[in-house]
Amino acid sequence: MRFILSSSELSSRLMTLAKVIKSKNTLPILDSILFVIENGMLHLTASDSETVMKTTIAIDECDSDGSFCVPNRTIIDAVKELPEQPLTFEVDLTNYTVKVIYQNGMYNFTAQNADEFPRTMPITENATTIVMPASVLNDNINRSIFATAQDELRPVMNGIFFDINSEALSIVASDGHKLVRNKNFTVKTETPASFILDKRPASMLKNVLPRETGDVTIKFDERNAEFTYSDGVLTCRLNEGRYPNYNSVIPQNNPNQLNIDRRSLIGALRRVMPFASDSSQLVRFHIEQGRLELSSEDIEFATSAKEDITCEYNGTPMNIGFKGTSLNEILNNLDSDEIIIQLADPSRAGIIVPVTQPENEDVLMLIMPMLLNE
């Protein structure tokens, strides 16, 4: 079997697929990438047994169909240093030898039988299907993934929760200390459905979706989800379990409202955080009409910092504490120039929303307060 394709196109796709492959696999064949030539197209597949990513490349020339597996590191190392040029593959499917011919040289290596590569389990016929723009899905994943947990005891918290009903699609993530809820009012269904996307496949989608300009079709059943985009397909096992009732932890009445420039708050936060205790990362907010004072201290090392920022505040004067690193993450995952922080009292969660919401969306972030020793 002989075929010719672009070196840079192949290298780019292989680098994306390589993120699926784990350093230690239960099956040796999973260290390889599956090559399938069919109808003038090259289909590439990588898998870790739970997550499978496929992509397709148009090839310039081929003389027959066929399939084989190539060790991941071998093929990536072979093509990543090559400048853009045609690559000619000559594959002996009897002895599983591969010869790659390029402008000034050639590689020889051994392939493996494609029959050993595990096949993807199809999504069941009763699967729920939703369609949304790739850019919107990418924005929602980017805004949410930082808030997922790393909790072995509660694996449901280690993913992003997709919850669709007749009102909207809510994309939610929380680690128990902070929470992100994105509502998209253009995606809805009369039959409520939900699934939990683990952060590992979510991270893989983050890598491929920025290059996409069209829609993503999401199909999911009780066990698996399939994301189809123009460049390929990602299929993954879903996190099992019941996601907590996220709406119940979002306060419905936080009457004290602080309007502030997001970048100014990030700058002040970064300046006072180095002086906070390493163990707690506590930053104290003192809020009164027209002024926000941020302060931090580390009693053990006798360090402290304090900074004032101008703001708009409608509410009673308040002292409240937040974990500086968590607040910084929230602020850096919002796009609006101005934000609103809604507060009730020092013991209740604060809600942070952008003044300018994305089109047809409602973005809300929540942060739990920390106890202050007055």
N, C-alpha and C positions, 0 to 999 in steps of 0.2 A: 504494500500500500504506500502511495506517495501523495503528499499534499504540500502546498506552499501557502504561507500566511505572513502577516506583518510581525516583525520582532517586537516592536513597541506595544502593539495591541495585545499580543500574547503576554508580554511581561506585566503590563498594567492589570490584566484580568487575573493573572496568577498571584500577584501581590495581594489582591483583594481576597481571593479564595484562601490564601494561606492563613488568614486570620481565623478561619474556621477550625483548622487542624490543631489539635492539642499536642503538647510536648510528649505526653505519654498516653498512648491509645491502647484499648483492650484488644483490638484487632490490628495486626501489623499492616494490613492493606489500607487502613485509614491514615497511614502516613503518606499515602499516595493520592494523586489527583487522577480522576477518571477522564479519559479522552474518548469521545464518541464522534466519529465522522458520519454524517447522514445528510443526504440531499444537498451537498455543497456547503454544509455548515459544520463548524466544530463546536460541540457541546462539552463544556468543562464542568466537573462536579467535584466538590470537596465535602467531607462529612466528618463529624466526630461521633456519629451514631445517634445523637439527639438533634443536632442542627445540621441541615444540608443546604449548601448554596450551589446554585447552578447559574452558568452564564453561557452566552452563545456568541461566536465570532464567525463572520463571513470569511471564507477562505478563497484565495485567488485561483487555486487550481487543485484538483484532486482526481485520482484515477479510479477510486473505489470507496465503498463504505467499510467501516470496521471500528473496533474499539480495543483499548488497552489502558493500562494504568502505569503512571510514571511516578517514582518517588518525588515527593514535594520539593525537598531541598535540592535534589539533582537538577530538576528542570528550571527552578527559579534561579539558581546560581549560574546555570548555563546561559540564560538569556538576559539577565538583568544588566550586564555590563555591555551588551551589544548596542551600537547605534541603530537607528531606524534603517531596516533593510529587509528584503524578503528572506524568510527561512524556509528551507526545504527539508521536510521530514520524510525519511524512507524507513518504513516499519515492516519488519518480517513478523507476521502474526503466527508463524509456525514456531519459530525459535525465540520470539519476543525480544528481538534486538532492535534498537533504535539508532539511526544515524541522522544527525542534524547538520545540514550543510549551510554555512553562511559565507559571507563575501571572501574572507581570507582564511577560512579554516573549517573545521568540522568537529563534532562531538560524537562519541559512541557510548551508549550505555544500555542497560538491560531494562525491559519493561516487565509488566506482570499481566496475568490473565484478568480481563475485565469481569469475568463471571464471579470472581471472588469478592468484588466490591458490593457492599450491601445496598439493596434497593430501597427507595423511599416509600414509606407507607402512604397510600393515597388518603386525601381528606374524604370523609364520608359524605354521602349524597345529601344528608340533612344539614350540611354545614351552613352557617350564617355567612353572608357575603356583604362586605361594605367596600365602597370605593371613595378615595379621597386623593387630592393632589399630593404628589410626592413632596413638594416643598412644605406643605402644611404638616404632613406626618413627620417630616424631618425636624421642623421647628418644635413640634410637640415633644418628640423624643429628646431633643437637645435640652428643652426646658425642664424635663422631668427626671432624667436618668440620674442626676446628681443626688436626688432625694431618696433613691432606693437604699435599702438596708443591706447589710452583710450579716445575716442572722441565720445560723444553722438550725436554731430551734423553731424559727417561724419562716420557712422558705417562701411563703406567699409574699412576704415583705421585700424579697430580693428581686422583685420585678416591677414592671409598669402595668397597671390595671386599666384595661379598656372596658368601659361600661357604656353600652348603647341602649337607648330607650326612645320613646316617641318624642322626647324633647330635644335631645342632643347626644352626641358622643362625648363622654367624659374620659380623659386620659389622666390617670392619677398615679402618684408615687409618694411614699412616705417611709421614714425610718423610725417613726414614733416621736421624734423631736421636731421635725419639719415636714411639711406636706405641700405638694403641688397639685392643683387641679386645673386642667385645661378643658374648657367646654367648647365644642364645635357645633354650632346650631345648623350647619348645612348637612351634617351626616346624622341620620336618625332612622329608626325603624319602629314599626308597630309591635314587633315581637321583641321584648327586652332580651338581651344576651350580653355575655361578658367573658373575658379571658385575661390571664396574667402572663405577660411576655417577660421571660427572664432577661436580666440585664445583659447577658452575653450576646444573644442574638440581637437585642436592641442596639448594642454597640456596633455590631456588624452592619445593621441598617444605617446607622449614622455615617458609616464610611461610604456606602453606595448611593444613598438618596441625594446628596448634594449635586451629583452629576445628572440627576433625572429631571426632566421637564414636564413629563406627563403625569398620569394618574397611577396610583398603586391600588391593586385589588387585593383585599384581605379576605381570606376564607378561613374559618375556624370551626372546629367541633369541640368535643369535650377534652380531647387529648392533644391535638396538634393545630398549628396555624400555618398558613401559607401566604406569603407576601409576593405578589407578582408585579414586576415593574419592567420597563422596556428592555433593560440589560440582562434580566434574568429572574430567578425565583429563589426565595429563601423559605425553607420549611423547617419548623422547629417544634420540639416538644414543649408543651405549656407547663407552667408551675401549677401543681395540684393543690387544692385547698380553697377555703372560703376567704375572700378578702374582707378585711374589717369594714364596717359601715363608716366610710370616710366623711359623709355629710354630717354625721352626728357629732363629730369633733370640731366642726367649723362653727364658731360663735355666730349667732344671728343678730346680736345687738352689741356692737362695739361703738359706743357713742363718741368717744374721744378720737378726733381725726387730725392726723399730722400730714401736711403736704410738704414735700421736700425734694430738692434736686438730687437725683439718684447718684450722679457722679461725685457730687460734693460729699454725700454721705459715705460713699465708698472710700474716697480719699481720706476723710477724717478717721474712718474705722481702721484703715490700714496704718495710720500714724499712731493710734493709741493701742492697737492690739499687741505690738511687741512688748508692751509694759504690763500686760495682763499675766495672771498666773498661768503657767504652762498646763497645769492640770485642769483648770476650769475654763480658761479662755473667756472669762466673764467680762463683759463691757456694760457699764451702767449708763442708762439714759436718764437724764433729768430734763423733763419737758415742761415748758411754760409758754405763755403767749409770746410768739415771735422768736423763740430761742430754744435750741436743743443743745444740751451739754453732754458730750460723751466723755467718760472717764474710765480708767482702768488702773489697777494696782496689783503688785505682787509683794505681799508683806514679807515673804521669806527673803527676797533680795532687795527690799527697800526701794522699789522702783514704782513710779506712777506717771500717769499722763492725763491731760485734760484738754479738750478742745470744744469751742463753741461754733455752732452753725446757725445761720438765719433760716427760719422756716415759718410756715403758717400753721397755727395750731388752734383748733376749736375744741376746748375741753378743759377739765380740771387739771392743775399742775400734778405731775406724776413722776415718781422714780420707779424704773423698771429695768430688769437685767436680762440680757440676751447672750447666748454663746456667740462670740465674735466671728468664729470661723463659719458657723452655720448661716449667720446673717449675711456675711460677705458672699457666700455661695448663692444665696437667694438673690441678692442685689445684682450679681454678675450674670444671672440667668434671666433677667428682665431686659427689655429693649427700650422701654419708654424713658424719656429724659426726666420726667417727674413721676414720683410714686406717691401713693397714699398709704399710710400706716394707720390702721384702725385698732384702737385699744379700748379695753373695758376697765381693768384694774391690774395691778402688778402680778396677780396670780393666774390670770387668764391669758389664753393664746392671743398673739397679735396677728392681724391679717394684713398682708402687703399686696396691693394691687397696682398695676400701671395706670397712670392717668389716661394714656392713650392705649386702648385695647386693640389687638389685631382684628382685622375685618372678620365679622361673623363669629368671633370667639370671645370667651370670657376667661381670663387668666387670673387665678388667685393662688397666693402662696401663704402658708401659715407657719409661724414659728412659736414654739413653746418658750415661756419665760424661765429665767433662772432665779432662784431664791437670793434675795439681797439681805446681807447682814447690816441692818441700819445702825 
